[in-house]
Amino acid sequence: MQEAVIAFDEKFLRFDGKKFHTIDSTAAKKYRVGCHVPSNFIRSLSFKLPRSLSPEQLAVQVELKMYNEGGLDPNKEYAIDFISYDLEQENSYLVEAFALEKEEFDAYIGDRFKKIGFIDVVYPKFITYKALYDAQAQTNDLILYFGTQEAFGVFFKEGKFIGYRTIDTLPAIAKKVGIELVKLKTILYAKGIEASNYLPEEMHIFDALQETIYKNVEKIVYAVNFKRSYFGLDRIDRLVIDFEGQEIPGLRELFLSFGIEGDFRVEKISCCDMDVKEVSLAIEALYVAKFDELDQKLNFTFYERKKPLYQYEVVRYAAVLLLFMVFFGVGYSYIAYKQNTLDVSIAAKEQQLARLKSEGKRYLAMIKKLKEEKAALQKTKALIQNELELYQDTLDTIPFIQEAKLQREQMINDIVEALYHFRLSTKAIEQNGTKFAYVDLLSQDMQREKIARFIRYLLDKRYKDVQTKEIERKDGLYQSRVKVAR
């Protein structure tokens, strides 16, 4: 297993699959680095999209949905990620989309990562339990996590994440019950929500605790019933408790009172033969370590690790060209040296021919051979010179290739920004080189004013020509094709 590092309590912990090791920021850079973000920082939205969309189109439509319907502020920066489910019977995708605001995240992490300069994986805790499942998983599980920063129930059907539901945190429960947090934990460990465990003078605590837990269980059961219609969730096999390595007596019976079907056996969370106090943290580290191989995952990082220079395609291409230039340059120098040597040799032989006329035929043959060698070398030299010029021309062209790529990306970014700004939907965006793009706008009403403002917005971006044909109504929607020219 690949080792990973997670940030916890102002420390960096390296997980080797069996135990944690505290390391400094310099050593942490050698490993994949992960950072947990509480689920109450994450904004979520569920919706459906057509199965006909390509992966790129699906990603664009998810972002549009999150801004248009998810309440995201277009003036703020977000990291958006999603998990899609193929609903073949409806010919659509069910999308669970999530967003994290950069400003809130920066305030949460503070200065912890300044010395490292990157975060490979920013993850919400509810998705990390995915690391516990393999392809052979057969159980339908409800995992309950109770913590001080967050609490939730997360659902897995045969190893597939299908959703989660936030509930009251431990401090929130303690406040509603009217007791201190430390006392609440002790009561949950020892007595849970079984009336027989409480003394008569403690029944007011039991009643308040039962009422609070009951309302949270009710939220989770409603979420289970909602998922049932989409995923055929006909039973719950396990209730897995992630609560500082402890169980909560009476919790299973409370769920069963809502009519939960299945074995519904209760288990404490476990992982990697870790001590019960470290199991939950080990699961997070395992998620970061196994991130590349997971078929469902979320990552909200704003600070990706910079690639080594040699990994960039343009740099690699330039390096290869330079290598060839050096190689042929050395060959060119050698040939020039060899040519000069042959010139000297020819001159010497001609002098000998003058002095030794009696041996003229032999020396003439030698001179002829040397001249033939010189002509071949000159031809090779000319070919290499042409190759060097070709490579130099290619090397000179690389910046223009990169600039053209940036121009195309900027044009798409400007168009998407305008779409977000005026809350317009698009059927497709077609781009022709760096000069032209066509945007097929869709709307349920005419929206002429928005389209005009959309065009003016792009003209203000210094595009020389932005125009549209007459708006047409087709299949219940108004369609307009806008041409954008640089």
C-alpha positions as CSV (number, residue, x, y, z in Angstrom):
1,M,0.0,0.0,0.0
2,Q,1.2,3.5,-0.8
3,E,2.0,5.5,2.3
4,A,0.1,8.8,2.9
5,V,0.2,11.8,5.2
6,I,-2.7,13.6,6.7
7,A,-2.9,16.8,8.7
8,F,-4.3,16.4,12.2
9,D,-4.3,18.7,15.2
10,E,-1.5,20.9,13.8
11,K,0.7,17.8,13.1
12,F,1.5,15.8,10.0
13,L,1.0,12.1,10.5
14,R,2.4,9.5,8.1
15,F,0.4,6.3,7.9
16,D,2.2,3.1,6.8
17,G,-0.9,0.9,6.9
18,K,-0.3,-0.3,10.5
19,K,0.5,2.8,12.6
20,F,1.0,6.6,12.5
21,H,4.3,8.4,12.6
22,T,4.6,12.2,13.4
23,I,6.9,13.9,10.7
24,D,7.9,17.4,9.8
25,S,6.7,19.4,6.8
26,T,9.8,18.6,4.8
27,A,9.4,14.9,5.1
28,A,5.7,15.2,4.4
29,K,6.4,16.4,0.8
30,K,7.6,12.9,-0.1
31,Y,4.1,11.4,0.3
32,R,0.6,12.1,-0.9
33,V,-0.8,14.7,1.5
34,G,-4.5,14.8,2.6
35,C,-6.6,17.3,4.6
36,H,-10.0,16.7,6.1
37,V,-12.7,19.3,5.8
38,P,-15.9,19.1,7.9
39,S,-19.0,18.2,6.1
40,N,-20.8,21.4,7.2
41,F,-18.4,23.3,4.9
42,I,-19.7,21.3,1.9
43,R,-22.7,22.4,-0.1
44,S,-24.5,19.7,-1.9
45,L,-27.2,19.3,-4.6
46,S,-28.8,16.3,-6.2
47,F,-30.2,16.4,-9.8
48,K,-30.6,14.4,-13.0
49,L,-28.8,14.9,-16.3
50,P,-29.1,13.1,-19.7
51,R,-27.0,10.0,-20.3
52,S,-26.1,11.4,-23.7
53,L,-23.7,13.9,-22.2
54,S,-19.9,13.2,-22.7
55,P,-17.8,13.3,-19.5
56,E,-16.6,16.9,-20.4
57,Q,-20.2,18.0,-21.0
58,L,-21.4,16.4,-17.8
59,A,-18.8,18.3,-15.8
60,V,-19.8,21.6,-17.4
61,Q,-23.5,21.0,-16.8
62,V,-22.8,20.1,-13.1
63,E,-21.0,23.4,-12.6
64,L,-23.8,25.3,-14.2
65,K,-26.4,23.5,-12.0
66,M,-24.4,24.3,-8.9
67,Y,-24.3,28.0,-9.7
68,N,-27.8,28.3,-11.0
69,E,-29.6,26.0,-8.5
70,G,-27.1,25.3,-5.8
71,G,-26.9,28.9,-4.6
72,L,-23.2,29.4,-5.3
73,D,-21.9,33.0,-5.4
74,P,-20.4,33.8,-8.9
75,N,-18.1,36.3,-7.3
76,K,-16.4,33.6,-5.1
77,E,-14.1,30.7,-5.9
78,Y,-15.3,27.1,-5.4
79,A,-13.9,23.6,-5.8
80,I,-16.7,21.5,-7.3
81,D,-16.7,17.7,-7.5
82,F,-19.5,15.1,-8.0
83,I,-20.4,11.4,-8.2
84,S,-22.8,10.3,-10.9
85,Y,-25.0,7.2,-11.0
86,D,-26.2,5.6,-14.2
87,L,-30.0,5.3,-14.1
88,E,-30.4,3.1,-17.2
89,Q,-34.2,2.7,-16.8
90,E,-34.6,6.5,-17.0
91,N,-31.8,7.1,-19.6
92,S,-30.3,9.6,-17.2
93,Y,-27.6,10.2,-14.6
94,L,-28.4,10.9,-10.9
95,V,-25.7,13.4,-9.9
96,E,-24.6,14.0,-6.3
97,A,-22.7,17.3,-6.6
98,F,-20.7,19.1,-3.9
99,A,-18.9,22.4,-3.6
100,L,-16.4,23.9,-1.2
101,E,-15.8,27.7,-0.9
102,K,-12.1,28.6,-1.1
103,E,-12.4,31.5,1.4
104,E,-14.0,29.3,4.1
105,F,-11.5,26.6,3.5
106,D,-8.5,28.9,3.8
107,A,-9.8,30.2,7.1
108,Y,-10.2,26.6,8.3
109,I,-6.7,25.4,7.4
110,G,-4.9,28.6,8.5
111,D,-1.1,28.3,8.0
112,R,-0.7,24.6,8.3
113,F,0.3,24.0,4.7
114,K,2.4,27.1,4.0
115,K,5.7,25.2,4.4
116,I,4.5,22.3,2.1
117,G,2.8,24.5,-0.5
118,F,0.3,22.0,-1.7
119,I,-2.5,19.6,-0.6
120,D,-3.1,16.6,-2.8
121,V,-6.5,15.5,-1.5
122,V,-9.0,17.6,0.4
123,Y,-11.8,15.3,1.5
124,P,-15.0,15.2,3.5
125,K,-15.1,12.4,6.1
126,F,-18.2,10.8,4.8
127,I,-16.6,9.6,1.6
128,T,-13.5,8.2,3.3
129,Y,-15.3,5.0,4.4
130,K,-15.2,4.0,0.7
131,A,-11.6,2.9,1.4
132,L,-13.0,0.0,3.5
133,Y,-14.7,-1.7,0.6
134,D,-13.4,-3.9,-2.2
135,A,-15.1,-5.1,-5.4
136,Q,-16.5,-8.2,-3.6
137,A,-18.5,-6.2,-1.0
138,Q,-22.0,-7.6,-0.6
139,T,-23.5,-5.9,2.4
140,N,-25.8,-2.8,2.6
141,D,-24.4,-0.6,5.4
142,L,-25.4,2.4,7.4
143,I,-22.3,4.0,9.1
144,L,-23.0,6.4,11.9
145,Y,-20.3,8.9,12.8
146,F,-20.6,11.1,16.0
147,G,-18.0,13.8,16.4
148,T,-17.5,17.2,17.9
149,Q,-17.1,19.0,14.5
150,E,-19.6,16.9,12.5
151,A,-21.9,14.0,12.7
152,F,-23.7,12.1,9.9
153,G,-25.1,8.8,8.6
154,V,-23.5,7.5,5.3
155,F,-25.0,4.8,3.1
156,F,-23.1,2.1,1.2
157,K,-24.8,-0.4,-1.0
158,E,-22.6,-3.4,-1.8
159,G,-19.5,-1.1,-1.4
160,K,-20.9,1.8,-3.4
161,F,-21.4,5.2,-1.8
162,I,-25.0,6.3,-2.4
163,G,-25.4,9.3,-0.1
164,Y,-25.2,10.7,3.4
165,R,-27.3,12.7,5.9
166,T,-25.9,15.2,8.5
167,I,-27.2,15.0,12.1
168,D,-26.6,16.8,15.4
169,T,-23.0,16.9,16.6
170,L,-22.1,15.8,20.1
171,P,-21.9,19.4,21.4
172,A,-25.3,20.1,19.9
173,I,-26.8,17.0,21.5
174,A,-25.2,17.9,24.9
175,K,-26.7,21.4,24.6
176,K,-30.2,20.1,23.8
177,V,-30.0,17.5,26.7
178,G,-28.7,20.1,29.1
179,I,-25.5,18.4,30.2
180,E,-21.7,18.8,29.6
181,L,-20.1,17.2,26.6
182,V,-17.8,14.9,28.7
183,K,-20.8,13.7,30.7
184,L,-22.8,13.1,27.5
185,K,-20.0,10.8,26.1
186,T,-19.8,8.9,29.3
187,I,-23.6,8.3,29.4
188,L,-23.7,7.2,25.7
189,Y,-20.8,4.7,26.3
190,A,-22.3,3.2,29.5
191,K,-26.1,3.6,29.3
192,G,-26.9,4.7,25.8
193,I,-30.7,5.1,25.2
194,E,-31.9,2.1,27.2
195,A,-34.3,3.2,30.0
196,S,-33.4,0.3,32.2
197,N,-29.8,1.7,32.5
198,Y,-31.0,4.9,34.2
199,L,-31.8,5.6,37.9
200,P,-35.1,7.2,38.6
201,E,-33.4,10.6,39.3
202,E,-31.7,10.3,35.9
203,M,-34.9,9.8,33.8
204,H,-35.1,13.4,32.8
205,I,-31.7,13.0,31.1
206,F,-32.9,9.8,29.4
207,D,-36.1,11.4,28.2
208,A,-34.2,14.4,26.7
209,L,-31.5,12.2,25.2
210,Q,-34.0,9.8,23.7
211,E,-36.0,12.6,22.1
212,T,-32.9,14.2,20.6
213,I,-31.5,10.9,19.2
214,Y,-35.0,10.0,18.0
215,K,-35.2,13.1,15.8
216,N,-31.8,12.4,14.3
217,V,-32.6,8.7,13.6
218,E,-35.8,9.9,12.0
219,K,-33.7,12.1,9.6
220,I,-31.6,9.2,8.6
221,V,-34.5,6.8,8.1
222,Y,-36.2,9.4,5.8
223,A,-32.9,9.5,3.8
224,V,-32.8,5.7,3.6
225,N,-36.4,5.7,2.2
226,F,-35.5,8.3,-0.4
227,K,-32.4,6.3,-1.6
228,R,-34.6,3.2,-1.7
229,S,-36.4,4.4,-4.8
230,Y,-33.3,5.1,-6.8
231,F,-31.0,2.3,-5.7
232,G,-33.3,-0.5,-4.8
233,L,-32.1,-0.4,-1.2
234,D,-34.4,-3.2,0.1
235,R,-32.5,-3.9,3.4
236,I,-29.8,-2.7,5.8
237,D,-27.4,-5.5,6.8
238,R,-25.2,-3.6,9.2
239,L,-25.3,-0.5,11.5
240,V,-21.6,0.4,11.9
241,I,-20.8,2.8,14.7
242,D,-17.9,5.2,14.5
243,F,-17.9,6.8,17.9
244,E,-14.5,6.9,19.5
245,G,-14.4,3.1,19.3
246,Q,-17.6,2.6,21.4
247,E,-21.1,1.4,20.8
248,I,-24.3,3.1,21.9
249,P,-26.7,0.7,23.8
250,G,-30.3,0.8,22.5
251,L,-29.5,2.5,19.2
252,R,-30.3,-0.6,17.1
253,E,-33.8,-1.0,18.8
254,L,-34.5,2.7,18.1
255,F,-33.8,2.2,14.4
256,L,-35.9,-1.0,14.3
257,S,-38.9,1.0,15.7
258,F,-38.9,2.8,12.3
259,G,-39.4,-0.5,10.4
260,I,-35.8,-0.9,9.1
261,E,-35.6,-4.2,7.2
262,G,-32.7,-6.6,7.1
263,D,-30.3,-8.2,9.7
264,F,-29.3,-4.8,10.9
265,R,-26.6,-6.1,13.1
266,V,-24.5,-3.6,15.1
267,E,-20.7,-3.4,14.8
268,K,-18.0,-1.0,15.9
269,I,-15.9,0.5,13.2
270,S,-12.6,-1.3,12.6
271,C,-9.6,-0.9,10.3
272,C,-6.0,-2.0,9.9
273,D,-5.8,-3.6,13.4
274,M,-5.6,-0.1,14.8
275,D,-6.3,0.9,18.4
276,V,-10.0,1.9,18.8
277,K,-9.0,5.5,19.4
278,E,-7.1,5.7,16.1
279,V,-9.4,3.7,13.8
280,S,-11.4,6.7,12.5
281,L,-8.3,8.6,11.7
282,A,-6.7,5.5,10.0
283,I,-9.7,5.3,7.7
284,E,-9.0,8.8,6.5
285,A,-5.4,8.1,5.9
286,L,-6.3,4.9,4.0
287,Y,-8.6,6.9,1.7
288,V,-5.8,9.2,0.9
289,A,-3.4,6.3,0.3
290,K,-5.8,4.4,-2.0
291,F,-7.1,7.5,-3.7
292,D,-5.9,6.7,-7.3
293,E,-7.5,3.2,-7.2
294,L,-10.9,4.1,-5.9
295,D,-13.9,4.1,-8.3
296,Q,-15.7,6.7,-6.2
297,K,-13.9,9.7,-4.7
298,L,-14.1,13.4,-4.0
299,N,-11.3,15.9,-3.9
300,F,-11.8,19.7,-3.2
301,T,-8.2,20.8,-3.2
302,F,-7.3,24.3,-4.4
303,Y,-3.6,23.8,-4.0
304,E,-2.4,21.0,-6.3
305,R,1.1,19.8,-6.2
306,K,3.3,21.4,-8.9
307,K,4.5,18.9,-11.5
308,P,8.3,18.6,-12.0
309,L,9.3,20.6,-15.0
310,Y,10.1,17.5,-17.1
311,Q,6.5,16.3,-16.8
312,Y,5.1,19.2,-18.9
313,E,4.5,18.1,-22.5
314,V,5.9,21.3,-24.1
315,V,9.0,21.2,-21.9
316,R,9.6,17.5,-22.7
317,Y,9.2,18.2,-26.4
318,A,11.6,21.1,-26.2
319,A,14.1,19.0,-24.3
320,V,14.0,16.2,-27.0
321,L,14.6,18.8,-29.7
322,L,17.5,20.3,-27.7
323,L,18.9,16.8,-27.3
324,F,18.8,16.2,-31.0
325,M,20.3,19.6,-31.7
326,V,23.2,18.8,-29.3
327,F,23.6,15.4,-30.9
328,F,23.7,16.7,-34.4
329,G,25.7,19.7,-33.3
330,V,28.4,17.3,-32.1
331,G,28.2,15.4,-35.3
332,Y,28.4,18.6,-37.3
333,S,31.6,19.7,-35.4
334,Y,33.2,16.3,-35.9
335,I,32.4,16.3,-39.6
336,A,33.9,19.9,-39.9
337,Y,37.0,18.7,-38.1
338,K,37.2,15.6,-40.3
339,Q,36.7,17.8,-43.4
340,N,39.6,20.0,-42.4
341,T,41.8,17.0,-41.7
342,L,41.0,15.7,-45.2
343,D,41.8,19.0,-46.7
344,V,45.2,19.0,-45.1
345,S,45.7,15.4,-46.2
346,I,44.7,16.2,-49.8
347,A,47.1,19.1,-49.9
348,A,49.9,16.8,-48.7
349,K,49.2,14.2,-51.2
350,E,49.2,16.8,-54.0
351,Q,52.6,18.0,-52.9
352,Q,53.8,14.4,-52.9
353,L,52.3,14.0,-56.4
354,A,54.4,17.0,-57.6
355,R,57.5,15.6,-56.1
356,L,57.0,12.0,-57.1
357,K,55.6,12.2,-60.6
358,S,56.8,8.7,-61.2
359,E,54.1,7.5,-58.7
360,G,51.5,9.8,-60.2
361,K,48.9,7.2,-61.0
362,R,48.8,5.7,-57.4
363,Y,48.6,9.1,-55.8
364,L,45.9,10.3,-58.3
365,A,43.8,7.3,-57.3
366,M,44.2,8.1,-53.6
367,I,43.3,11.8,-54.2
368,K,40.2,10.8,-56.1
369,K,39.1,8.5,-53.2
370,L,39.7,11.3,-50.6
371,K,37.8,13.8,-52.7
372,E,34.9,11.4,-52.9
373,E,34.9,11.0,-49.1
374,K,35.0,14.8,-48.8
375,A,32.0,15.2,-51.2
376,A,30.0,12.6,-49.1
377,L,30.9,14.3,-45.9
378,Q,29.8,17.7,-47.4
379,K,26.5,16.2,-48.4
380,T,26.0,14.7,-44.9
381,K,27.0,18.1,-43.4
382,A,24.4,19.9,-45.5
383,L,21.7,17.4,-44.5
384,I,22.5,17.9,-40.8
385,Q,22.5,21.7,-41.3
386,N,19.0,21.4,-42.7
387,E,17.9,19.2,-39.8
388,L,19.3,21.7,-37.3
389,E,17.4,24.5,-39.0
390,L,14.2,22.4,-39.0
391,Y,14.5,21.7,-35.3
392,Q,15.2,25.4,-34.5
393,D,12.1,26.4,-36.5
394,T,10.1,23.9,-34.5
395,L,11.5,25.1,-31.2
396,D,10.7,28.7,-32.2
397,T,7.1,27.6,-32.9
398,I,6.5,26.1,-29.5
399,P,5.6,29.4,-27.8
400,F,3.0,30.1,-30.5
401,I,1.4,26.7,-30.0
402,Q,1.2,27.4,-26.3
403,E,-0.2,30.9,-26.9
404,A,-2.9,29.5,-29.2
405,K,-3.9,26.9,-26.6
406,L,-4.1,29.7,-24.0
407,Q,-6.2,31.8,-26.4
408,R,-8.7,29.0,-26.9
409,E,-9.0,28.3,-23.2
410,Q,-9.4,32.0,-22.5
411,M,-12.3,32.3,-25.1
412,I,-14.1,29.3,-23.4
413,N,-13.5,30.7,-19.9
414,D,-14.9,34.1,-21.1
415,I,-18.0,32.4,-22.5
416,V,-18.6,30.2,-19.5
417,E,-18.1,33.2,-17.2
418,A,-20.7,35.1,-19.2
419,L,-23.1,32.2,-19.0
420,Y,-22.7,32.0,-15.2
421,H,-23.0,35.8,-14.9
422,F,-26.3,36.1,-16.8
423,R,-27.7,32.6,-15.7
424,L,-28.0,31.4,-19.2
425,S,-28.0,27.7,-20.2
426,T,-26.3,26.2,-23.2
427,K,-26.8,23.2,-25.3
428,A,-23.3,23.2,-26.8
429,I,-20.2,25.3,-27.2
430,E,-18.3,24.8,-30.4
431,Q,-14.9,26.3,-31.0
432,N,-13.1,26.7,-34.3
433,G,-9.4,27.4,-33.7
434,T,-8.6,30.6,-31.7
435,K,-10.8,32.9,-33.7
436,F,-14.4,31.7,-33.6
437,A,-16.8,30.0,-31.2
438,Y,-20.5,29.2,-31.4
439,V,-22.7,29.1,-28.4
440,D,-26.1,27.4,-28.6
441,L,-28.2,29.1,-25.9
442,L,-31.3,27.5,-24.4
443,S,-34.1,29.1,-22.4
444,Q,-37.7,28.6,-21.5
445,D,-38.6,32.1,-22.4
446,M,-37.3,34.6,-24.9
447,Q,-34.8,36.3,-22.6
448,R,-33.8,38.7,-25.4
449,E,-32.5,41.2,-22.8
450,K,-30.2,38.6,-21.2
451,I,-28.9,37.5,-24.6
452,A,-28.3,41.1,-25.5
453,R,-26.4,41.6,-22.2
454,F,-24.5,38.4,-22.9
455,I,-23.4,39.7,-26.3
456,R,-22.5,43.1,-24.8
457,Y,-20.5,41.4,-22.0
458,L,-18.3,39.6,-24.6
459,L,-17.9,42.7,-26.8
460,D,-16.6,44.5,-23.7
461,K,-14.1,41.6,-23.4
462,R,-12.7,43.0,-26.7
463,Y,-14.1,40.3,-29.0
464,K,-14.5,42.1,-32.3
465,D,-17.7,40.4,-33.4
466,V,-20.5,38.8,-31.3
467,Q,-23.8,38.3,-33.0
468,T,-26.9,36.0,-33.0
469,K,-29.5,34.9,-35.5
470,E,-33.2,35.2,-34.8
471,I,-34.3,33.3,-31.6
472,E,-36.2,30.1,-32.6
473,R,-38.6,28.0,-30.5
474,K,-38.0,24.2,-30.8
475,D,-39.2,21.3,-28.6
476,G,-40.6,23.7,-26.1
477,L,-37.4,25.7,-25.7
478,Y,-36.1,28.9,-27.2
479,Q,-32.8,28.4,-29.0
480,S,-30.3,31.0,-30.2
481,R,-26.9,30.4,-31.8
482,V,-24.4,33.1,-30.9
483,K,-21.2,33.6,-32.9
484,V,-18.2,34.9,-31.0
485,A,-15.2,36.1,-33.0
486,R,-11.9,37.2,-31.6
